[in-house]
Amino acid sequence: MKRLLDCSASDFFNMTGRELKQSIRASEGRVIMTETMTTPEPLYPDITNAELAASFGSDIVLLNLFDVSDPAVRGLDVENGDEVVYELKRLLGRPVGINLEPVDAGADAHETLDEVPDGRLASAESLERARELGFDFVCMTGNPKTGVTNEMTIEAIRNARKIFGDDGLIISGKMHGAGVSGESGGDIISEHVIEQFTAAGADIILMPAPGTVPGMTVDKAQKYVDCAHENGALALLTIGTSQEGADEHTIRQIALNSKMAGADMYHLGDTGYYGIAVPENIMTYSIAVRGRRHTYVRMGRSVNR
């Protein structure tokens, strides 16, 4: 199995989720994931946000606000919506995943919550549809003001494992509170929650990077990363607080703190501009954790390889 750093488009197209996980593990904390929204107009209308993120050094692209009931990516015209994910993967030469949201109707909310369309919920129906559309992995997490809870995420992980099978790649966790009381700041995650997620079938535990939510220090993040590793999972440290639009010094600090905490993967959210991180910050983050060599090779490697 190649480490992800050395993979080309032809390698990704043939990978199972289990192989992708091993490829990430072998890269020793040098994998960049970026999240892009699929519903707003792209930052530049001649190219999708996903393509722009990939061109600035992202290894993996995560689609947000993608509705499996109405599959579409703004900036990408296809005649058949069922082909949109396959076409995007062909253009990117990267693994592509989807956010689905385990909304808890009974959540104790500390703000007014938004209604999430059925095609974005982490229901069994949406998970099955995501598999049919060709996504390489599924990520169970919550956007702001959605009422996603850890309890509902555990149920969603179990359903995803049944639907995607042993070879599926499942990412689970929260970047911020998602509007839920008692699951924000330093209380978003715990060792007990990590153990529950992994027991349910999660491959990668998603958690806030140090300095992105109140109380998430390097020491606390490292404790949770160590717990994920002890339970056989990888750790994805995230920026889900619009700091993907911060200055480059802040990006470097978050990147190095996350690496010190033991991250296997690093995530930049989708609201540096509305729908995508500041593209230069993707490159800045990448250079901070793996240097110019691997950053420029990823940026320059042809999708025809």
C-alpha positions in Angstrom: 0.0 0.0 0.0 1.4 3.4 -1.0 1.4 6.2 1.5 -1.1 8.9 0.5 1.7 11.4 -0.1 2.9 9.3 -3.1 -0.5 8.5 -4.6 -1.8 9.6 -7.9 -5.3 9.7 -9.3 -5.1 6.1 -10.6 -4.2 4.9 -7.1 -7.1 6.7 -5.5 -9.6 5.3 -8.0 -8.8 1.8 -7.1 -8.7 2.2 -3.3 -11.2 0.8 -0.9 -12.0 2.8 2.3 -9.9 0.4 4.3 -6.9 0.9 2.0 -7.4 4.7 2.1 -7.2 4.6 5.9 -3.9 2.7 5.8 -2.6 5.1 3.2 -3.3 8.0 5.5 -1.8 6.2 8.4 1.4 5.6 6.4 1.8 9.3 5.7 2.6 10.0 9.3 0.6 13.2 9.9 0.9 14.8 6.5 -2.5 14.6 4.9 -4.7 17.7 4.1 -8.5 17.6 3.8 -10.5 20.6 2.7 -14.2 21.0 2.9 -16.2 22.9 0.3 -19.8 23.8 0.0 -21.6 22.6 -3.1 -24.7 24.9 -3.1 -23.2 28.5 -3.2 -21.8 30.0 -6.4 -18.2 29.0 -6.6 -15.5 31.6 -5.6 -14.7 31.8 -9.3 -17.5 30.8 -11.7 -15.2 29.0 -14.1 -14.2 26.3 -11.6 -15.8 24.4 -8.7 -14.6 25.1 -5.2 -13.5 21.5 -4.9 -11.2 21.9 -7.9 -9.8 25.1 -6.5 -9.1 23.5 -3.1 -7.4 20.6 -4.8 -5.2 22.8 -6.9 -3.9 24.5 -3.7 -2.7 21.2 -2.1 -5.6 19.4 -0.7 -5.3 15.6 -0.7 -8.9 14.8 0.1 -12.1 16.8 -0.5 -15.1 16.8 1.7 -18.4 18.1 0.3 -20.7 20.0 2.6 -24.4 20.9 2.0 -24.6 18.2 -0.7 -28.2 16.8 -0.8 -28.3 13.2 -1.9 -31.9 13.6 -2.9 -30.9 16.3 -5.4 -27.2 15.6 -6.3 -25.5 18.6 -7.7 -22.3 20.7 -7.4 -22.4 24.3 -8.4 -20.0 25.0 -11.2 -20.2 21.4 -12.6 -22.8 20.7 -15.3 -23.8 17.1 -15.8 -26.8 15.7 -17.6 -27.5 13.0 -15.0 -27.2 14.0 -11.3 -26.2 10.4 -10.5 -22.9 11.0 -12.3 -21.9 14.2 -10.6 -19.7 12.6 -7.9 -17.9 10.4 -10.4 -17.3 13.4 -12.7 -16.0 15.5 -9.8 -13.6 12.7 -8.8 -12.4 12.4 -12.4 -11.7 16.1 -12.5 -10.0 16.2 -9.1 -8.0 12.9 -9.1 -8.7 12.9 -5.3 -10.9 11.0 -2.9 -14.2 12.7 -2.3 -16.5 12.4 0.7 -19.8 13.7 2.0 -21.0 15.3 5.2 -24.2 13.8 6.6 -25.7 15.2 9.8 -26.9 13.0 12.7 -29.6 15.5 13.8 -31.2 14.9 17.2 -34.8 16.1 17.3 -34.7 16.0 21.1 -31.4 18.0 21.4 -31.1 20.5 24.3 -30.3 23.5 22.1 -28.8 26.8 23.3 -29.8 28.6 20.1 -32.5 28.5 17.5 -31.8 25.5 15.2 -32.0 25.3 11.4 -34.1 22.6 9.7 -31.8 20.2 7.8 -33.2 18.7 4.5 -33.8 15.0 4.5 -31.1 14.5 1.8 -28.4 15.9 4.2 -29.4 13.8 7.3 -27.3 10.8 8.3 -30.3 8.5 7.9 -30.1 5.0 6.6 -31.7 6.2 3.3 -29.2 9.0 2.8 -26.2 6.8 3.7 -27.4 4.2 1.1 -27.8 6.9 -1.5 -24.3 8.3 -0.7 -22.9 4.8 -1.4 -24.7 4.6 -4.7 -23.5 8.0 -5.8 -19.9 6.8 -5.4 -18.5 8.7 -2.5 -15.2 7.4 -1.2 -16.1 8.0 2.5 -18.8 9.4 4.7 -18.3 12.0 7.4 -20.9 12.3 10.3 -20.7 15.8 11.7 -22.8 18.8 12.2 -23.0 22.3 10.7 -23.8 25.2 13.0 -27.3 25.3 14.5 -28.3 21.8 13.4 -28.7 20.0 16.7 -26.3 17.2 15.9 -25.4 15.2 19.1 -22.8 12.6 19.9 -25.6 10.2 20.9 -27.2 10.3 17.4 -23.8 10.1 15.8 -23.2 6.7 17.4 -26.4 5.4 15.8 -25.4 6.9 12.5 -22.0 5.2 12.6 -23.6 1.8 13.2 -25.9 2.4 10.2 -23.0 3.5 8.0 -21.0 0.5 8.9 -23.8 -1.8 7.9 -24.3 0.0 4.6 -20.7 0.6 3.6 -19.4 -2.7 4.9 -16.0 -3.5 6.3 -14.2 -1.7 3.5 -16.1 1.6 4.0 -14.3 4.6 5.5 -16.3 6.4 8.3 -15.3 9.7 9.9 -17.3 10.9 12.9 -17.2 13.8 15.4 -17.9 17.5 15.9 -15.9 20.6 15.0 -18.0 22.8 17.2 -21.1 22.5 19.3 -23.7 22.5 16.4 -26.0 24.5 18.7 -26.2 21.8 21.4 -25.9 22.6 25.1 -23.3 20.5 26.9 -21.5 19.6 23.7 -19.5 22.7 23.0 -16.0 24.1 23.7 -13.9 21.7 25.6 -16.9 19.4 26.2 -17.4 18.6 22.5 -15.6 15.3 22.9 -14.3 13.0 25.6 -12.4 9.7 25.9 -15.7 7.9 26.6 -17.3 9.3 23.4 -14.2 8.3 21.3 -14.5 4.8 22.7 -18.2 4.7 21.8 -17.5 6.0 18.3 -14.8 3.4 17.6 -16.9 0.6 19.1 -19.7 1.6 16.7 -17.4 1.4 13.7 -15.7 4.8 13.2 -12.4 4.7 11.4 -11.4 8.3 11.9 -12.3 10.5 14.9 -12.9 14.1 14.0 -12.3 16.7 16.7 -11.4 20.5 16.9 -7.8 21.5 16.4 -6.1 23.2 19.4 -7.1 26.9 19.4 -10.2 26.6 17.4 -12.8 26.2 20.1 -12.6 27.5 23.7 -10.7 25.1 26.0 -9.2 22.9 23.3 -5.5 23.0 24.2 -2.7 21.1 22.7 -2.5 18.8 25.8 -6.3 18.1 25.7 -6.2 17.4 22.0 -3.2 15.1 22.4 -5.1 13.2 25.1 -8.0 12.6 22.7 -5.8 11.8 19.8 -4.0 9.2 21.9 -7.3 7.7 22.9 -8.4 7.4 19.2 -5.1 5.7 18.4 -5.4 3.3 21.3 -8.9 2.3 20.0 -7.6 1.6 16.5 -8.8 4.9 14.9 -7.0 7.8 13.2 -7.4 11.4 14.3 -8.6 14.3 12.1 -8.1 17.7 13.7 -10.3 20.4 12.2 -10.9 24.1 11.7 -14.6 24.4 11.8 -14.8 28.0 13.2 -14.1 30.1 10.2 -10.4 30.4 11.1 -9.8 29.0 7.7 -10.2 32.7 6.8 -7.6 33.9 9.4 -4.2 35.3 8.7 -1.4 32.9 7.7 0.4 33.2 11.0 -2.7 31.8 12.8 -3.0 29.0 10.2 0.7 28.0 10.8 0.1 28.0 14.6 -3.0 25.8 14.4 -1.2 23.5 12.0 1.9 23.0 14.1 -0.1 22.7 17.3 -2.2 20.0 15.6 0.9 18.2 14.5 2.3 18.3 18.1 -1.0 16.8 19.3 -0.5 13.8 17.0 -3.0 14.4 14.2 -3.0 12.0 11.3 -5.0 14.4 9.1 -5.8 18.1 9.1 -9.0 19.7 8.0 -9.8 23.2 6.8 -13.4 24.3 6.8 -15.4 26.0 4.1 -16.0 29.6 5.2 -12.8 31.4 4.7 -14.8 32.8 1.9 -18.3 31.5 1.7 -18.0 28.0 0.4 -14.2 27.5 0.6 -11.2 28.2 2.8 -8.9 31.0 1.7 -7.0 29.1 -1.0 -3.6 30.5 0.1 -4.3 29.2 3.6 -4.7 25.6 2.3 -1.2 25.9 0.8 0.1 27.6 4.0 -1.3 24.8 6.2 0.2 22.2 3.9 3.7 23.7 3.8 3.6 24.0 7.6 3.0 20.3 8.2 4.9 18.7 5.2 7.0 21.3 3.5 7.2 22.7 0.0 8.2 19.4 -1.6 5.0 17.4 -0.8 2.8 20.5 -1.2 4.1 21.4 -4.6 4.0 17.8 -5.8 0.4 17.5 -4.8 -0.5 20.8 -6.4 1.3 19.9 -9.6 0.6 16.2 -10.1 -1.5 15.6 -13.2 -4.8 13.8 -12.8 -3.8 11.7 -15.8 -1.1 9.9 -13.8 
